[in-house]
Amino acid sequence: MNTVTACTLDVRQIAPFERHGLIFAQLDALSAGEALQLINDHDPLPLRYQIDLQWPGQFGFTTLEAGPALWRLEICKSVVPAKTNNGACCSGGGCCG
């Protein structure tokens, strides 16, 4: 799949409490196969966790630059959202007694 970078968002000059809401709005606006390039002043690992919780399996992450002063991350929206297991374990419930 060819990824199209829909926009680049540099959040280094944005107040920390405003960043995630702005990033989520940009991600929500992406079409399948589009990506957001994020520029940040620290490792956005907590953001990755939040994205995975809000949109399980729907975004892929590629680190383009890894600090220490500048972090660039490409966040790509999947063409087909990943299937969730709806609470079932890996064996279809067999291990849950």
N, C-alpha and C positions, 0 to 999 in steps of 0.2 A: 504494500500500500504506500502511495506517495502522500506524505504529510504536507499540508499547506499551512504555513504560519499565518494565522488570521490577524494577529496583533502581537506587539511587544509591549510589555508592561514593566516599567522601572518603578519599583515601590520604595526605593531608597530615600526619597524625599517626602514620602507620605507618612503621616503619623501612624505608629504601630497599631493602635486600636482601630484604624480604618482599613488596614491592608487586606485582611482576610475577606471582609465583605466585598471589597472592590474586586478582588481576585475571583471570588465565587461568582459574582455577576458576569465577569468576562467568560468564565468557564461555562456557565449556563447558556450563554449566547452562542457558543461554538456549535458548528454542525459536525456530524461524523466525519472524521478524517482531517479536521482542522486542529491547529495547535496554538497554544499561547506560549510565547517565550517570556519567561519571568526573570527579571533582574532584581537581585536582592543583596543585602549587605551581610547576610548570615545564611547558614545552611537551613533551607526551608523544610526540614524533616517534620516538624509538628504540622505544617500545612499539608504535607503528603498524607499524614494520618487522618486529618480532618476530611480531606477529599475522598479518601478510601471509605470513610464512614458514611459520608453523605451520598456518594455515587459509587457503590461497590463495583469494582471491575470495569468501570467505564472510562478510566483515564490511564494512560501510560506516561511514564516519567523518564526523561533522558537528561542526565546532567551534562551540560555543555562546558561549564567552567566551575571548578570547585574550590573557591576561596584561595587564600584566607580572607581577602578584603571584598571580593566580588564573587557572587554566585549567579550562574545563568542556568536556567532549567527550562526544558521544553516539556509542556504538558499537553498531550495529544488525546483528543476524544476518540474513543474506539468507534469503528464502523458499526459493529454489532455489540450492544451491551453484553457483558459476560453474564452467564446464567448464575443465579444464586442457588444455594442448596436448600433454601426455605427452612433452615433450622435443622436439616437432617445431617447426620454425620457421614463420614466418607463411606461407610458400609451400608448406607440406606437405613440406618437405625438398628442394625444388628448388634452393635457394641453397646447400646444404651440400655440393655437389659429389659 
